Amino acid sequence: MFETLVQAYSPLVFWVGLGIIALRFTPESLPRILGRGLYWVGVPWQIFSLARYTDLSGDVGLVPLITVSTLLFGILLAGGRPRV
């Protein structure tokens, strides 16, 4: 059991530690750019991927439609807010 936990958490600890070390050598604007890029590209990409690869053989045909419509509604709301 302990070995399984070590195998599961060691990459997490390694990559977080590497990120903390690398953060000292990167420009201050990089984390913000990466965060916004992941939010505006990564999240929709994952949602569309989920909707695309969902098994629709059962009675779940409405789930991808709700997912995509919620994403589009969020994009419309975010586009209409004033810039700070």
Secondary structure, DSSP 8 states (H G I E B T S, - for coil): -HHHHHHHHHHHHHHHHHHHHHHTTS-TTHHHHHHHHIIIIIHHHHHHHHHHHS--SSS-THHHHHHHHHHHHHHHHHHTS---
